[in-house]
């Protein structure tokens, strides 16, 4: 009778052991998936079902059918997408800051150039006035010197005018780039909001 009682317990024990072994195998697979996702996130490697399955040494079927595994991969993909959007937003913000600085520098240079042009024109006017009001005490050497200075100042004004024109072009380009960067950042913010809502 003792044999009759013990015999049914042997299959039950084997079944329990098999289930436990299967659970240990599943737990190990889930842990490998976690480790793989963490490694992919740290290296900013794109997270896909194929990549996770290959690196975690599990089947794609396991990833799709095991609830915990599927949830882990889905959450990791969502976080990665959010990071990519944030990275693009940070990059655009840095670009915008750079263009804003260039625009400010161009504006300062433009103001300085305009001020110098006005000063040079004023000096030219004074020299022309001196030439017109030449008295007998002015020597031929003085006249030549003033005329030469006047010619030099005129050349400098032409150079400054050309530089001024170039700075105006650079300032316009910088402002266009700032507007473009603003639009891209606004688009990224919209993507982030849509991502959070989804």
C-alpha positions in Angstrom: 0.0 0.0 0.0 2.9 2.2 0.7 4.0 1.7 -2.9 0.6 2.7 -4.1 0.7 6.0 -2.1 4.3 7.0 -3.2 3.9 6.3 -6.9 1.6 9.2 -7.8 3.9 11.7 -6.1 6.9 10.9 -8.3 5.3 12.5 -11.5 4.1 15.5 -9.5 7.6 16.1 -8.1 9.0 15.8 -11.6 6.4 18.2 -12.9 7.2 20.8 -10.2 10.9 20.5 -10.8 10.3 21.0 -14.6 8.1 24.0 -13.9 10.7 25.5 -11.6 13.5 24.9 -14.2 11.3 26.5 -16.8 10.7 29.5 -14.6 14.4 29.9 -13.8 15.1 29.8 -17.6 12.4 32.4 -18.2 13.7 34.6 -15.3 17.3 34.4 -16.7 16.0 35.4 -20.2 14.1 38.4 -18.7 17.3 39.4 -16.9 19.3 39.2 -20.1 16.8 41.4 -21.8 17.0 44.0 -19.0 20.8 43.9 -19.2 20.7 44.2 -23.0 18.3 47.2 -22.9 20.4 48.9 -20.3 23.5 48.5 -22.4 21.8 49.7 -25.6 20.4 52.7 -23.8 23.9 53.6 -22.4 25.5 53.4 -25.9 22.6 55.2 -27.5 22.2 52.2 -29.9 18.8 51.9 -31.7 16.5 49.5 -29.8 14.6 47.1 -32.0 13.1 43.7 -31.4 15.7 42.0 -33.6 18.6 43.7 -31.8 17.3 42.8 -28.3 16.5 39.2 -29.3 20.0 38.7 -30.8 22.0 40.3 -28.0 19.8 38.8 -25.2 19.9 35.4 -26.8 16.1 35.0 -26.9 13.6 34.4 -29.7 11.5 37.2 -31.1 8.5 35.1 -30.2 9.5 35.2 -26.6 9.7 39.0 -26.7 6.3 39.3 -28.3 4.5 36.7 -26.2 6.0 37.2 -22.8 4.2 40.1 -21.2 7.1 41.3 -19.0 9.6 41.1 -21.8 7.3 42.9 -24.3 6.6 45.6 -21.7 10.3 46.1 -21.0 11.2 46.5 -24.7 8.2 48.8 -25.3 9.2 51.1 -22.4 12.8 51.1 -23.5 11.8 52.1 -27.1 9.6 54.8 -25.8 12.3 56.3 -23.6 14.8 56.1 -26.5 12.4 58.0 -28.7 12.0 60.6 -26.1 15.8 60.9 -25.7 16.3 61.3 -29.5 13.7 64.1 -29.6 15.4 65.8 -26.6 18.8 65.4 -28.2 17.6 67.0 -31.4 16.0 69.8 -29.3 19.2 70.4 -27.4 21.2 70.5 -30.7 18.7 72.9 -32.2 18.9 75.1 -29.1 22.7 75.1 -29.3 22.5 76.1 -33.0 20.0 78.8 -32.2 22.3 80.2 -29.5 25.2 80.2 -31.9 23.3 82.1 -34.6 21.9 84.5 -32.0 25.4 85.3 -30.9 26.5 85.8 -34.5 23.6 88.1 -35.1 24.4 90.2 -32.1 28.1 90.3 -33.1 27.1 91.3 -36.6 24.8 94.1 -35.2 27.6 95.4 -33.0 30.1 95.4 -36.0 27.5 97.1 -38.1 27.0 99.9 -35.6 30.7 100.4 -35.2 31.2 100.5 -39.0 28.4 103.0 -39.4 29.9 105.2 -36.7 33.3 105.1 -38.4 31.8 105.9 -41.7 30.1 109.0 -40.2 33.3 110.1 -38.6 35.3 109.7 -41.8 32.7 111.6 -43.8 32.8 114.4 -41.2 36.6 114.5 -41.5 36.4 114.6 -45.3 34.0 117.5 -45.0 36.4 119.4 -42.8 39.3 118.8 -45.1 37.3 119.9 -48.1 36.4 123.0 -46.2 40.0 123.7 -45.4 41.0 123.3 -49.0 38.3 125.8 -50.1 39.4 128.2 -47.5 43.1 128.0 -48.3 44.9 131.2 -47.4 48.2 132.4 -48.7 50.0 130.9 -45.7 49.2 127.4 -46.9 52.1 126.0 -48.8 52.0 123.7 -51.8 53.2 120.9 -49.6 50.2 121.5 -47.2 47.8 121.4 -50.1 49.3 118.1 -51.5 49.2 116.6 -48.0 45.5 117.5 -47.4 44.6 116.3 -50.9 46.4 113.0 -50.3 44.7 112.6 -46.9 41.3 113.3 -48.5 41.9 110.6 -51.1 43.0 108.1 -48.4 39.9 108.9 -46.4 37.7 108.4 -49.4 39.2 105.0 -50.1 38.6 104.1 -46.5 35.0 105.2 -46.7 34.5 102.9 -49.8 36.1 100.0 -47.9 33.9 100.6 -44.9 30.8 100.9 -47.1 31.7 97.5 -48.7 32.3 96.0 -45.2 29.0 97.5 -44.1 27.2 95.9 -47.0 28.8 92.5 -46.2 27.8 92.8 -42.5 24.2 93.6 -43.5 24.2 90.4 -45.5 25.6 88.4 -42.7 23.2 89.9 -40.2 20.2 89.0 -42.5 21.5 85.4 -42.8 22.0 85.1 -39.1 18.4 86.3 -38.5 17.1 83.9 -41.0 18.9 81.0 -39.3 17.6 82.1 -35.9 14.0 82.1 -37.3 14.6 78.7 -38.8 16.0 77.3 -35.6 13.0 78.7 -33.7 10.6 76.9 -36.0 12.5 73.6 -35.7 12.5 73.9 -31.9 8.7 74.6 -32.0 8.3 71.5 -34.2 10.3 69.4 -31.7 8.3 70.7 -28.8 5.1 69.6 -30.6 6.6 66.2 -31.2 7.5 65.8 -27.5 4.0 66.8 -26.5 2.5 64.4 -29.0 4.9 61.7 -27.8 3.9 62.2 -24.2 0.2 62.1 -25.1 0.6 58.9 -27.0 
